[in-house]
Structures are given as structure tokens and as C-alpha cells.
Amino acid sequence: MSDVGAGSGRRVIGRSDGPSPSASAPTGRKVLGRSDGGQVDEPIAAPDRSASDRRSRRRRVRRLWVVAIVAIALLVVVPTALFAVGWWRWSALPTVDVASALSPRNGRVGTNYLVVGTDSREGIAASDPNAAAFLAGEVAGARTDTILVLHVEGSGATITSIPRDLWVTDPATGQKGRINATFAKGPGNLIRAVTALGIPVDHYFQIDFVSFGHLVDSLGGITIDFAHPARDVHSGFGVDVAGPVRLDGVQALAYVRSRYYEEGIDGKWRMDPTADLGRTIRQRAFADALLRKATSVRNPFVLFGLPGAIGAGFVHDSTFGYPDAVGFAWSMRDTDPEPVALPSVPRRTSGGADVLELGPGSDAVIASLAT
């Protein structure tokens, strides 16, 4: 220990150059020298932690605000923006005024959506790499290639295909003809032909070749389980193996349009003997798979982007707004539609035309669609 100004009244501070009584001083205390040569322990003041605690609290609060803002954006802002984009794209889709042809509710519980696929080639260029599938059997104007009734009642749904060759009375002319020919006088005339069968129609959807292909592609393709290899050299369809096969938009179109469907059985190609009846069965199966795929979409970017992906080839009735579309998609999200056949039998008219007429059991199917 060194004396500094001994006898001057100043305190002497000891150093720890070696063992000394100060070596055993309690931790957190410092040893001070006294002017008389003695020592005294003086407590070390505890550091002020209040400022540090305040800074930590401020950092936690800032983090909480960031988390809250992000949560609000995810839960409110993003869905609202997606809804707005979907509404904007939906509002750009063409509509058709068929309100006068739609059916009154009259206490019915279920809702019927008439879904019509047309063979319009509008918008398909001959230079398109898929033109062969789209333009095969090119015709002027547009006709109905597929007629489906989606019946939704509570948590259940059915899909019924109406054969395009079904022999009916044309509401516009009063003459007998195939039901697909009634479309020549407009969608309203087709709706009236369907309701004349006893099937109410609440809403109307129409899609052409191009939009159908875009819809399938936007969903990543549709998987169909084939019992055998299959082909149609007229529509351009063909799968080389049996089992589940994912079809893209062009392949799907060729499949649902197939009227000369062949299956490879025991090394030989065999024509489907059911003709248009087999075609309607395949259309129901595909429509079922397509609807299940569309309503199973959980990605909001895909879901709200569907109207834009479909394009102008999709037409809906003017009474079906965007909130209706969102509500429809929501109600169908866990629904697995059941394909239902509308019984029909072939016959030949006096003029030699091969057509179909309603067969035994059709009354029960039609009654189920009128509930």
C-alpha cells in the first residue's frame, strides 16, 4: 500500500499488489484507505437498469406493432385487394340477359345452373399449334356441344348431362328437332327448351372452346382414370396407357368432344358402341372432375385469378353477380357432385335422323332436379 499525502487529511487508496486483508472483501464492495492508515469497505453503487428496461420495452412494443400491421395486411388488406381484382376481372366478362327465360323459385330448395359448352371457334387462329384439335370439323357460327345441369341443394350436388341429340320441340318455331339446334335462336330459347322438359333453370353459364382450354390449364390440368388406352382420330384425342392421366386444356377438349371414341382392348381398337350416350357419360365424368378441382382451390391468387384466366369466351347471365360467384365457390368447396344420367333411348325419325328420346326412369331424374 502506498501513502499519498499522509497526514494531509486525504484518504489513502490501497492497491491489490498481493495478499492483504482487502483480498477477502465481499464482491461488489471496494476497499478504501483512511488517513490514519486503516481501511474501510464502501459499497459499489448498483448500475441504473431503468433506462435499459425502458429501451427493451420500446423494442418489444415496436415488434408487436410490426406483427399487428403484417397480420392486418394478411387478414384484411390482401384478401380485399384480391377480391377487388377478382371483381374487376369478373365485371369484364360478357353477360347475357336471359332473365325472362329463367325459372321462378316457387318454393324450390335447390338451385339449377345450366352449363353450356359451345363449339364456337372464335379467337382460334389457323397458325395455333393446337388448331387441329380446336378446328376439327369447323362450322360457321356456334352450336351447343355440351349441355349440363348442375343441381345444388344444401351440401349436396348432382351433374346431369342432357344429350345434344335429344328430340324436343323448339320453343321458337314449334317444330321438332335436336335440343342443341334450339341454341340457334339464342340462349333464352335453349333455356326454354330445357324448362319444357320439366327442369327449372336458375342461372346460365356458357363457355367456348378457347375458354374451356384456358380454364383447364389454369387449374393445372384434370386427371381422368382410363380403363384402357383410348383415342379419337377425328377430335385428335389419344392416351397410350390405361390408368390416371392428367389432361391439359387441348387434350381435355378433344376428350369431351369425342364422338368416335375407341378403346384399345386386347391389342385391337374397338369403337364405343354407345355413340352419343357414351359421350354424355364421359362429359359428366369430366365435368365432375373439373368442378371438384375448381372448388378445391385454396390458393386465393389462383381462385381470384380464374375469371381472368377464362377470358371473354365465358358468358354468364346478367343476374349472376360477382358476390354470387364467390358465394357459389364457397358453398361448393367441400362438395363432391354426383354424376346422374338422364335416361334416353335411340330412335330414328321418319326423316331418317338418328336421335334420342327420354327413356324409362327419366321422370324420376327430372323430378329430382325440380326440388
C-alpha positions as a LaTeX table, in Angstrom:
\begin{tabular}{lrrr}
\hline
Residue & $x$ (\AA) & $y$ (\AA) & $z$ (\AA) \\
\hline
Met1 & 0.00 & 0.00 & 0.00 \\
Ser2 & 1.31 & 3.47 & $-0.80$ \\
Asp3 & 0.64 & 6.59 & 1.21 \\
Val4 & $-0.45$ & 9.61 & $-0.74$ \\
Gly5 & $-0.19$ & 12.88 & 1.16 \\
Ala6 & $-0.10$ & 11.20 & 4.59 \\
Gly7 & $-1.16$ & 13.46 & 7.39 \\
Ser8 & $-2.73$ & 15.91 & 4.94 \\
Gly9 & $-6.25$ & 14.70 & 5.70 \\
Arg10 & $-6.59$ & 12.95 & 2.30 \\
Arg11 & $-7.74$ & 9.30 & 2.02 \\
Val12 & $-5.27$ & 6.61 & 1.06 \\
Ile13 & $-6.39$ & 4.10 & $-1.56$ \\
Gly14 & $-4.93$ & 0.61 & $-1.24$ \\
Arg15 & $-3.75$ & $-1.48$ & $-4.23$ \\
Ser16 & $-4.05$ & $-5.25$ & $-4.51$ \\
Asp17 & $-0.36$ & $-5.92$ & $-5.21$ \\
Gly18 & $-0.52$ & $-9.06$ & $-3.13$ \\
Pro19 & $-2.43$ & $-10.80$ & $-0.39$ \\
Ser20 & $-3.90$ & $-8.32$ & 2.00 \\
Pro21 & $-6.88$ & $-8.04$ & 4.24 \\
Ser22 & $-8.72$ & $-6.49$ & 1.31 \\
Ala23 & $-8.48$ & $-9.76$ & $-0.64$ \\
Ser24 & $-11.31$ & $-11.18$ & 1.40 \\
Ala25 & $-13.55$ & $-8.12$ & 0.90 \\
Pro26 & $-17.07$ & $-9.03$ & $-0.27$ \\
Thr27 & $-17.76$ & $-8.92$ & $-4.01$ \\
Gly28 & $-19.42$ & $-5.72$ & $-5.05$ \\
Arg29 & $-17.59$ & $-3.59$ & $-2.49$ \\
Lys30 & $-14.38$ & $-1.57$ & $-2.86$ \\
Val31 & $-11.68$ & $-1.08$ & $-0.22$ \\
Leu32 & $-10.73$ & 2.48 & 0.59 \\
Gly33 & $-7.75$ & 3.67 & 2.67 \\
Arg34 & $-8.18$ & 6.04 & 5.57 \\
Ser35 & $-5.89$ & 8.85 & 6.51 \\
Asp36 & $-4.95$ & 7.06 & 9.76 \\
Gly37 & $-3.62$ & 4.10 & 7.79 \\
Gly38 & $-6.73$ & 1.93 & 8.28 \\
Gln39 & $-9.15$ & 0.58 & 5.65 \\
Val40 & $-12.88$ & 0.81 & 5.15 \\
Asp41 & $-15.28$ & $-1.07$ & 2.86 \\
Glu42 & $-17.56$ & 1.15 & 0.77 \\
Pro43 & $-20.47$ & $-0.40$ & $-1.20$ \\
Ile44 & $-20.33$ & $-0.07$ & $-5.02$ \\
Ala45 & $-23.47$ & 1.62 & $-6.32$ \\
Ala46 & $-25.72$ & $-0.75$ & $-8.37$ \\
Pro47 & $-26.00$ & 0.23 & $-12.05$ \\
Asp48 & $-29.19$ & 2.06 & $-13.07$ \\
Arg49 & $-31.20$ & $-0.52$ & $-15.10$ \\
Ser50 & $-34.35$ & 1.53 & $-15.55$ \\
Ala51 & $-33.17$ & 3.16 & $-18.80$ \\
Ser52 & $-32.18$ & $-0.24$ & $-20.26$ \\
Asp53 & $-35.56$ & $-1.71$ & $-19.30$ \\
Arg54 & $-37.35$ & 1.18 & $-20.96$ \\
Arg55 & $-35.42$ & 0.65 & $-24.17$ \\
Ser56 & $-36.26$ & $-3.10$ & $-24.12$ \\
Arg57 & $-39.94$ & $-2.34$ & $-23.61$ \\
Arg58 & $-39.90$ & 0.10 & $-26.51$ \\
Arg59 & $-38.31$ & $-2.54$ & $-28.76$ \\
Arg60 & $-40.96$ & $-5.11$ & $-27.75$ \\
Val61 & $-43.76$ & $-2.65$ & $-28.44$ \\
Arg62 & $-42.32$ & $-1.83$ & $-31.86$ \\
Arg63 & $-42.11$ & $-5.55$ & $-32.70$ \\
Leu64 & $-45.72$ & $-6.05$ & $-31.62$ \\
Trp65 & $-46.84$ & $-3.19$ & $-33.84$ \\
Val66 & $-44.98$ & $-4.67$ & $-36.82$ \\
Val67 & $-46.58$ & $-8.07$ & $-36.21$ \\
Ala68 & $-50.02$ & $-6.46$ & $-35.87$ \\
Ile69 & $-49.60$ & $-4.50$ & $-39.10$ \\
Val70 & $-48.47$ & $-7.60$ & $-41.01$ \\
Ala71 & $-51.39$ & $-9.60$ & $-39.57$ \\
Ile72 & $-53.86$ & $-6.90$ & $-40.61$ \\
Ala73 & $-52.36$ & $-6.85$ & $-44.09$ \\
Leu74 & $-52.67$ & $-10.63$ & $-44.43$ \\
Leu75 & $-56.15$ & $-10.84$ & $-42.96$ \\
Val76 & $-57.73$ & $-7.71$ & $-44.41$ \\
Val77 & $-55.71$ & $-5.80$ & $-46.98$ \\
Val78 & $-54.53$ & $-8.73$ & $-49.14$ \\
Pro79 & $-57.92$ & $-10.51$ & $-49.31$ \\
Thr80 & $-59.63$ & $-7.21$ & $-50.02$ \\
Ala81 & $-57.17$ & $-6.46$ & $-52.82$ \\
Leu82 & $-57.60$ & $-9.94$ & $-54.26$ \\
Phe83 & $-61.40$ & $-9.60$ & $-54.04$ \\
Ala84 & $-61.18$ & $-6.26$ & $-55.84$ \\
Val85 & $-59.01$ & $-7.72$ & $-58.60$ \\
Gly86 & $-61.39$ & $-10.67$ & $-58.95$ \\
Trp87 & $-64.38$ & $-8.34$ & $-59.10$ \\
Trp88 & $-62.68$ & $-6.21$ & $-61.74$ \\
Arg89 & $-61.91$ & $-9.25$ & $-63.88$ \\
Trp90 & $-65.38$ & $-10.70$ & $-63.36$ \\
Ser91 & $-67.01$ & $-7.42$ & $-64.38$ \\
Ala92 & $-65.08$ & $-7.60$ & $-67.67$ \\
Leu93 & $-66.71$ & $-10.93$ & $-68.59$ \\
Pro94 & $-69.60$ & $-10.74$ & $-71.07$ \\
Thr95 & $-73.15$ & $-11.30$ & $-69.84$ \\
Val96 & $-76.40$ & $-12.28$ & $-71.50$ \\
Asp97 & $-79.85$ & $-11.07$ & $-70.48$ \\
Val98 & $-81.97$ & $-14.20$ & $-70.15$ \\
Ala99 & $-83.87$ & $-13.14$ & $-67.03$ \\
Ser100 & $-87.24$ & $-13.60$ & $-68.75$ \\
Ala101 & $-86.41$ & $-17.24$ & $-69.51$ \\
Leu102 & $-85.16$ & $-18.15$ & $-66.02$ \\
Ser103 & $-87.49$ & $-20.07$ & $-63.71$ \\
Pro104 & $-89.31$ & $-18.65$ & $-60.69$ \\
Arg105 & $-88.35$ & $-20.14$ & $-57.34$ \\
Asn106 & $-91.87$ & $-21.26$ & $-56.36$ \\
Gly107 & $-90.66$ & $-22.65$ & $-53.05$ \\
Arg108 & $-87.89$ & $-24.78$ & $-54.53$ \\
Val109 & $-84.93$ & $-25.50$ & $-52.26$ \\
Gly110 & $-82.30$ & $-26.43$ & $-54.85$ \\
Thr111 & $-80.65$ & $-24.25$ & $-57.48$ \\
Asn112 & $-80.04$ & $-25.31$ & $-61.08$ \\
Tyr113 & $-77.16$ & $-23.98$ & $-63.16$ \\
Leu114 & $-77.43$ & $-24.67$ & $-66.88$ \\
Val115 & $-73.86$ & $-25.04$ & $-68.18$ \\
Val116 & $-73.49$ & $-24.94$ & $-71.96$ \\
Gly117 & $-70.35$ & $-25.61$ & $-73.94$ \\
Thr118 & $-70.40$ & $-24.19$ & $-77.45$ \\
Asp119 & $-68.37$ & $-25.18$ & $-80.49$ \\
Ser120 & $-67.51$ & $-21.59$ & $-81.35$ \\
Arg121 & $-64.07$ & $-21.28$ & $-82.99$ \\
Glu122 & $-63.88$ & $-17.52$ & $-82.47$ \\
Gly123 & $-60.40$ & $-16.43$ & $-81.49$ \\
Ile124 & $-58.64$ & $-19.56$ & $-82.77$ \\
Ala125 & $-56.01$ & $-18.84$ & $-85.43$ \\
Ala126 & $-55.15$ & $-21.43$ & $-88.05$ \\
Ser127 & $-51.49$ & $-20.96$ & $-87.07$ \\
Asp128 & $-52.20$ & $-22.01$ & $-83.48$ \\
Pro129 & $-50.20$ & $-25.19$ & $-82.68$ \\
Asn130 & $-53.40$ & $-26.71$ & $-81.28$ \\
Ala131 & $-55.61$ & $-25.61$ & $-84.15$ \\
Ala132 & $-56.15$ & $-29.17$ & $-85.36$ \\
Ala133 & $-57.94$ & $-30.11$ & $-82.15$ \\
Phe134 & $-59.93$ & $-26.88$ & $-81.98$ \\
Leu135 & $-60.84$ & $-26.50$ & $-85.64$ \\
Ala136 & $-61.62$ & $-30.13$ & $-86.49$ \\
Gly137 & $-64.99$ & $-30.24$ & $-88.24$ \\
Glu138 & $-65.14$ & $-26.47$ & $-88.49$ \\
Val139 & $-68.62$ & $-24.98$ & $-88.72$ \\
Ala140 & $-69.95$ & $-21.47$ & $-89.09$ \\
Gly141 & $-71.35$ & $-19.74$ & $-86.03$ \\
Ala142 & $-71.77$ & $-21.62$ & $-82.76$ \\
Arg143 & $-73.79$ & $-24.60$ & $-81.57$ \\
Thr144 & $-74.11$ & $-26.30$ & $-78.22$ \\
Asp145 & $-71.60$ & $-29.09$ & $-77.91$ \\
Thr146 & $-72.33$ & $-29.89$ & $-74.25$ \\
Ile147 & $-75.42$ & $-29.27$ & $-72.09$ \\
Leu148 & $-75.14$ & $-29.91$ & $-68.35$ \\
Val149 & $-77.39$ & $-29.19$ & $-65.39$ \\
Leu150 & $-75.62$ & $-28.65$ & $-62.06$ \\
His151 & $-78.18$ & $-29.08$ & $-59.27$ \\
Val152 & $-77.08$ & $-27.77$ & $-55.85$ \\
Glu153 & $-79.22$ & $-28.49$ & $-52.82$ \\
Gly154 & $-77.85$ & $-27.95$ & $-49.32$ \\
Ser155 & $-74.45$ & $-29.62$ & $-49.08$ \\
Gly156 & $-75.11$ & $-31.97$ & $-52.00$ \\
Ala157 & $-74.90$ & $-31.56$ & $-55.75$ \\
Thr158 & $-75.53$ & $-33.57$ & $-58.90$ \\
Ile159 & $-74.45$ & $-33.17$ & $-62.52$ \\
Thr160 & $-76.84$ & $-34.28$ & $-65.23$ \\
Ser161 & $-75.93$ & $-34.26$ & $-68.92$ \\
Ile162 & $-78.65$ & $-33.57$ & $-71.48$ \\
Pro163 & $-77.79$ & $-35.34$ & $-74.76$ \\
Arg164 & $-77.37$ & $-32.84$ & $-77.58$ \\
Asp165 & $-79.34$ & $-35.17$ & $-79.87$ \\
Leu166 & $-82.38$ & $-35.26$ & $-77.58$ \\
Trp167 & $-85.52$ & $-34.82$ & $-79.71$ \\
Val168 & $-87.58$ & $-31.86$ & $-78.44$ \\
Thr169 & $-89.95$ & $-29.18$ & $-79.62$ \\
Asp170 & $-88.22$ & $-25.92$ & $-80.46$ \\
Pro171 & $-89.94$ & $-23.17$ & $-78.41$ \\
Ala172 & $-89.20$ & $-20.58$ & $-81.08$ \\
Thr173 & $-90.58$ & $-22.49$ & $-84.07$ \\
Gly174 & $-92.83$ & $-25.17$ & $-82.61$ \\
Gln175 & $-91.03$ & $-27.72$ & $-84.80$ \\
Lys176 & $-89.36$ & $-30.91$ & $-83.65$ \\
Gly177 & $-85.59$ & $-31.05$ & $-83.68$ \\
Arg178 & $-82.46$ & $-31.77$ & $-81.67$ \\
Ile179 & $-82.16$ & $-29.77$ & $-78.48$ \\
Asn180 & $-78.75$ & $-28.38$ & $-79.46$ \\
Ala181 & $-80.38$ & $-26.75$ & $-82.51$ \\
Thr182 & $-82.57$ & $-24.58$ & $-80.25$ \\
Phe183 & $-79.44$ & $-22.59$ & $-79.38$ \\
Ala184 & $-79.52$ & $-21.09$ & $-82.88$ \\
Lys185 & $-82.31$ & $-18.80$ & $-81.65$ \\
Gly186 & $-80.27$ & $-17.72$ & $-78.64$ \\
Pro187 & $-79.54$ & $-18.89$ & $-75.09$ \\
Gly188 & $-83.02$ & $-17.91$ & $-73.91$ \\
Asn189 & $-84.57$ & $-20.31$ & $-76.41$ \\
Leu190 & $-82.33$ & $-23.15$ & $-75.23$ \\
Ile191 & $-83.28$ & $-22.39$ & $-71.60$ \\
Arg192 & $-86.96$ & $-22.59$ & $-72.52$ \\
Ala193 & $-86.38$ & $-25.94$ & $-74.25$ \\
Val194 & $-84.75$ & $-27.29$ & $-71.09$ \\
Thr195 & $-87.51$ & $-25.98$ & $-68.82$ \\
Ala196 & $-90.08$ & $-27.55$ & $-71.16$ \\
Leu197 & $-88.60$ & $-30.91$ & $-70.13$ \\
Gly198 & $-89.57$ & $-30.07$ & $-66.53$ \\
Ile199 & $-86.11$ & $-28.90$ & $-65.45$ \\
Pro200 & $-86.09$ & $-25.38$ & $-63.88$ \\
Val201 & $-83.14$ & $-23.12$ & $-64.74$ \\
Asp202 & $-81.98$ & $-20.53$ & $-62.21$ \\
His203 & $-78.69$ & $-19.41$ & $-63.79$ \\
Tyr204 & $-76.97$ & $-19.79$ & $-67.15$ \\
Phe205 & $-73.27$ & $-20.26$ & $-67.95$ \\
Gln206 & $-71.76$ & $-20.58$ & $-71.42$ \\
Ile207 & $-68.16$ & $-21.39$ & $-72.33$ \\
Asp208 & $-66.47$ & $-21.81$ & $-75.70$ \\
Phe209 & $-63.55$ & $-23.97$ & $-76.82$ \\
Val210 & $-60.79$ & $-21.46$ & $-76.07$ \\
Ser211 & $-62.01$ & $-20.52$ & $-72.59$ \\
Phe212 & $-62.60$ & $-24.18$ & $-71.75$ \\
Gly213 & $-58.97$ & $-24.95$ & $-72.54$ \\
His214 & $-57.76$ & $-21.94$ & $-70.53$ \\
Leu215 & $-59.87$ & $-22.99$ & $-67.53$ \\
Val216 & $-58.41$ & $-26.50$ & $-67.53$ \\
Asp217 & $-54.86$ & $-25.17$ & $-67.87$ \\
Ser218 & $-55.33$ & $-22.57$ & $-65.13$ \\
Leu219 & $-56.25$ & $-25.41$ & $-62.76$ \\
Gly220 & $-53.14$ & $-27.37$ & $-63.68$ \\
Gly221 & $-54.95$ & $-29.95$ & $-65.80$ \\
Ile222 & $-57.63$ & $-32.51$ & $-64.97$ \\
Thr223 & $-56.95$ & $-36.16$ & $-64.16$ \\
Ile224 & $-59.16$ & $-38.86$ & $-65.73$ \\
Asp225 & $-58.87$ & $-42.57$ & $-64.96$ \\
Phe226 & $-58.92$ & $-44.56$ & $-68.22$ \\
Ala227 & $-59.84$ & $-48.26$ & $-68.17$ \\
His228 & $-57.98$ & $-48.77$ & $-71.45$ \\
Pro229 & $-55.83$ & $-46.80$ & $-73.88$ \\
Ala230 & $-58.19$ & $-44.57$ & $-75.87$ \\
Arg231 & $-58.28$ & $-42.39$ & $-78.96$ \\
Asp232 & $-60.45$ & $-40.44$ & $-81.40$ \\
Val233 & $-58.73$ & $-39.72$ & $-84.68$ \\
His234 & $-61.41$ & $-37.15$ & $-85.54$ \\
Ser235 & $-61.12$ & $-34.96$ & $-82.43$ \\
Gly236 & $-57.37$ & $-35.53$ & $-82.04$ \\
Phe237 & $-57.67$ & $-37.24$ & $-78.67$ \\
Gly238 & $-55.35$ & $-40.05$ & $-77.61$ \\
Val239 & $-53.87$ & $-41.67$ & $-74.48$ \\
Asp240 & $-51.44$ & $-44.57$ & $-74.81$ \\
Val241 & $-51.81$ & $-46.14$ & $-71.37$ \\
Ala242 & $-54.59$ & $-47.12$ & $-69.01$ \\
Gly243 & $-54.92$ & $-45.57$ & $-65.56$ \\
Pro244 & $-54.97$ & $-41.99$ & $-64.29$ \\
Val245 & $-53.88$ & $-39.48$ & $-66.95$ \\
Arg246 & $-53.68$ & $-35.72$ & $-66.50$ \\
Leu247 & $-55.19$ & $-33.91$ & $-69.48$ \\
Asp248 & $-54.25$ & $-30.36$ & $-70.41$ \\
Gly249 & $-56.72$ & $-27.94$ & $-71.97$ \\
Val250 & $-56.35$ & $-29.16$ & $-75.56$ \\
Gln251 & $-56.46$ & $-32.84$ & $-74.62$ \\
Ala252 & $-59.47$ & $-32.28$ & $-72.36$ \\
Leu253 & $-61.37$ & $-30.54$ & $-75.15$ \\
Ala254 & $-60.63$ & $-33.38$ & $-77.58$ \\
Tyr255 & $-61.81$ & $-35.85$ & $-74.93$ \\
Val256 & $-65.18$ & $-34.25$ & $-74.15$ \\
Arg257 & $-65.86$ & $-33.64$ & $-77.85$ \\
Ser258 & $-65.10$ & $-37.20$ & $-78.89$ \\
Arg259 & $-67.89$ & $-38.80$ & $-80.94$ \\
Tyr260 & $-65.76$ & $-41.58$ & $-82.44$ \\
Tyr261 & $-64.27$ & $-42.86$ & $-79.21$ \\
Glu262 & $-62.17$ & $-46.02$ & $-79.45$ \\
Glu263 & $-60.55$ & $-48.15$ & $-76.76$ \\
Gly264 & $-57.52$ & $-50.37$ & $-77.13$ \\
Ile265 & $-58.63$ & $-53.79$ & $-75.82$ \\
Asp266 & $-56.58$ & $-56.97$ & $-76.28$ \\
Gly267 & $-54.40$ & $-55.28$ & $-78.85$ \\
Lys268 & $-57.30$ & $-54.06$ & $-81.02$ \\
Trp269 & $-59.03$ & $-50.71$ & $-81.33$ \\
Arg270 & $-62.75$ & $-51.06$ & $-80.64$ \\
Met271 & $-65.31$ & $-48.33$ & $-81.32$ \\
Asp272 & $-67.54$ & $-47.31$ & $-78.40$ \\
Pro273 & $-70.94$ & $-48.77$ & $-79.38$ \\
Thr274 & $-72.88$ & $-46.33$ & $-77.18$ \\
Ala275 & $-72.16$ & $-43.39$ & $-79.53$ \\
Asp276 & $-73.63$ & $-40.14$ & $-78.15$ \\
Leu277 & $-74.76$ & $-41.83$ & $-74.92$ \\
Gly278 & $-71.15$ & $-42.75$ & $-74.18$ \\
Arg279 & $-70.15$ & $-39.20$ & $-75.00$ \\
Thr280 & $-72.57$ & $-37.78$ & $-72.42$ \\
Ile281 & $-71.25$ & $-40.22$ & $-69.82$ \\
Arg282 & $-67.69$ & $-39.05$ & $-70.45$ \\
Gln283 & $-68.79$ & $-35.42$ & $-70.32$ \\
Arg284 & $-70.48$ & $-35.93$ & $-66.95$ \\
Ala285 & $-67.38$ & $-37.63$ & $-65.58$ \\
Phe286 & $-65.14$ & $-34.85$ & $-66.82$ \\
Ala287 & $-67.45$ & $-32.09$ & $-65.59$ \\
Asp288 & $-67.47$ & $-33.76$ & $-62.19$ \\
Ala289 & $-63.65$ & $-33.88$ & $-62.10$ \\
Leu290 & $-63.39$ & $-30.28$ & $-63.33$ \\
Leu291 & $-65.84$ & $-28.96$ & $-60.76$ \\
Arg292 & $-64.16$ & $-30.84$ & $-57.91$ \\
Lys293 & $-60.79$ & $-29.45$ & $-58.98$ \\
Ala294 & $-62.08$ & $-25.88$ & $-59.29$ \\
Thr295 & $-63.89$ & $-25.91$ & $-55.93$ \\
Ser296 & $-60.92$ & $-27.48$ & $-54.15$ \\
Val297 & $-58.70$ & $-24.50$ & $-54.91$ \\
Arg298 & $-57.48$ & $-22.93$ & $-51.67$ \\
Asn299 & $-54.84$ & $-20.60$ & $-53.11$ \\
Pro300 & $-56.58$ & $-17.18$ & $-53.24$ \\
Phe301 & $-54.29$ & $-15.98$ & $-56.03$ \\
Val302 & $-55.48$ & $-18.87$ & $-58.23$ \\
Leu303 & $-59.11$ & $-18.60$ & $-57.15$ \\
Phe304 & $-59.47$ & $-14.86$ & $-57.74$ \\
Gly305 & $-57.45$ & $-15.16$ & $-60.94$ \\
Leu306 & $-59.83$ & $-17.65$ & $-62.58$ \\
Pro307 & $-62.10$ & $-15.02$ & $-64.19$ \\
Gly308 & $-59.11$ & $-13.51$ & $-65.96$ \\
Ala309 & $-57.78$ & $-16.93$ & $-66.97$ \\
Ile310 & $-61.09$ & $-17.99$ & $-68.53$ \\
Gly311 & $-61.31$ & $-14.94$ & $-70.76$ \\
Ala312 & $-64.12$ & $-13.47$ & $-72.83$ \\
Gly313 & $-65.29$ & $-16.89$ & $-74.04$ \\
Phe314 & $-67.13$ & $-17.37$ & $-70.75$ \\
Val315 & $-70.62$ & $-15.83$ & $-70.58$ \\
His316 & $-72.94$ & $-15.74$ & $-67.58$ \\
Asp317 & $-76.47$ & $-14.48$ & $-67.14$ \\
Ser318 & $-76.78$ & $-10.86$ & $-66.04$ \\
Thr319 & $-78.46$ & $-11.79$ & $-62.74$ \\
Phe320 & $-75.39$ & $-13.70$ & $-61.54$ \\
Gly321 & $-73.03$ & $-11.14$ & $-59.99$ \\
Tyr322 & $-69.56$ & $-11.44$ & $-58.52$ \\
Pro323 & $-70.81$ & $-11.88$ & $-54.91$ \\
Asp324 & $-72.93$ & $-14.76$ & $-56.25$ \\
Ala325 & $-69.83$ & $-16.27$ & $-57.87$ \\
Val326 & $-67.82$ & $-16.02$ & $-54.64$ \\
Gly327 & $-70.73$ & $-17.47$ & $-52.66$ \\
Phe328 & $-71.08$ & $-20.30$ & $-55.18$ \\
Ala329 & $-67.38$ & $-21.15$ & $-54.95$ \\
Trp330 & $-67.52$ & $-21.07$ & $-51.15$ \\
Ser331 & $-70.62$ & $-23.30$ & $-50.96$ \\
Met332 & $-69.07$ & $-25.83$ & $-53.35$ \\
Arg333 & $-65.67$ & $-26.02$ & $-51.63$ \\
Asp334 & $-66.40$ & $-29.33$ & $-49.83$ \\
Thr335 & $-69.00$ & $-30.69$ & $-52.25$ \\
Asp336 & $-68.41$ & $-33.76$ & $-54.40$ \\
Pro337 & $-71.04$ & $-33.60$ & $-57.18$ \\
Glu338 & $-72.63$ & $-36.91$ & $-58.14$ \\
Pro339 & $-72.95$ & $-37.64$ & $-61.88$ \\
Val340 & $-76.54$ & $-38.59$ & $-62.73$ \\
Ala341 & $-77.65$ & $-40.00$ & $-66.09$ \\
Leu342 & $-80.78$ & $-38.74$ & $-67.81$ \\
Pro343 & $-82.18$ & $-41.99$ & $-69.27$ \\
Ser344 & $-82.70$ & $-41.81$ & $-73.02$ \\
Val345 & $-83.22$ & $-44.26$ & $-75.86$ \\
Pro346 & $-82.22$ & $-44.02$ & $-79.53$ \\
Arg347 & $-84.70$ & $-43.90$ & $-82.33$ \\
Arg348 & $-84.85$ & $-42.96$ & $-85.99$ \\
Thr349 & $-87.23$ & $-40.26$ & $-87.13$ \\
Ser350 & $-89.49$ & $-40.55$ & $-90.14$ \\
Gly351 & $-86.99$ & $-38.39$ & $-91.95$ \\
Gly352 & $-84.18$ & $-40.86$ & $-91.22$ \\
Ala353 & $-82.42$ & $-38.86$ & $-88.47$ \\
Asp354 & $-80.82$ & $-40.78$ & $-85.60$ \\
Val355 & $-81.92$ & $-39.04$ & $-82.39$ \\
Leu356 & $-82.57$ & $-39.73$ & $-78.71$ \\
Glu357 & $-85.76$ & $-39.60$ & $-76.69$ \\
Leu358 & $-86.35$ & $-39.64$ & $-72.95$ \\
Gly359 & $-86.40$ & $-43.21$ & $-71.69$ \\
Pro360 & $-87.76$ & $-45.11$ & $-68.68$ \\
Gly361 & $-86.64$ & $-43.56$ & $-65.41$ \\
Ser362 & $-86.19$ & $-40.06$ & $-66.85$ \\
Asp363 & $-89.25$ & $-38.77$ & $-64.96$ \\
Ala364 & $-87.61$ & $-39.54$ & $-61.61$ \\
Val365 & $-84.39$ & $-37.78$ & $-62.60$ \\
Ile366 & $-86.26$ & $-34.71$ & $-63.82$ \\
Ala367 & $-88.33$ & $-34.63$ & $-60.64$ \\
Ser368 & $-85.13$ & $-34.62$ & $-58.54$ \\
Leu369 & $-83.96$ & $-31.54$ & $-60.45$ \\
Ala370 & $-87.20$ & $-29.69$ & $-59.77$ \\
Thr371 & $-86.97$ & $-29.76$ & $-55.97$ \\
\hline
\end{tabular}
